[in-house]
Amino acid sequence: MLCKELRVVNLNITEDYYDYRGLFRLCSGENCLDVDLMNWESGDKLKQIKTHFKLEEDITEIKEVIMDKIMEASKVESRIVEGKDYQEDAKNKNKERSINALDMA
């Protein structure tokens, strides 16, 4: 099996005083494995993933592909936009439209 066939689901990234945790599930059909990014750097988890899913690639390639999948999944999960791309005016316009729609009713 190839690593690109795996899916990252149930991604949950949290931050507590700059202590980041990332929990997710890797799935391939009915076969799933829960992963915590805290155990990621040791290499044991990557070996477990390789044997669990019977992957053909080497450990470094598996790590790169899964990290790409995590980054892609985090884009999909994130709905709150703040920081440099935050636009207060656009948010206010949406609220105004909602309020105006209620006034018309």
C-alpha angles and dihedrals in degrees: 000000000000124000092231088067091066121098127215110219136168093027112186119179118181134176128204115176092332092312102126123199126188122192123179143147125241113210138185110176108303093344112095137168129192114227133192116198089216087074092043102095097053092073093225091097091051090051089049090051091049093052096038094055096029092235121188099209125088122258096261093052091047090052093050095048094047092047089052089051091049091051091049092048091049090057091054094046096048113089101154114087118197136140123050093352094048113122115192092187094059091049091050092049090055090052091048091052091051092049092047091050089055092049091054092052 
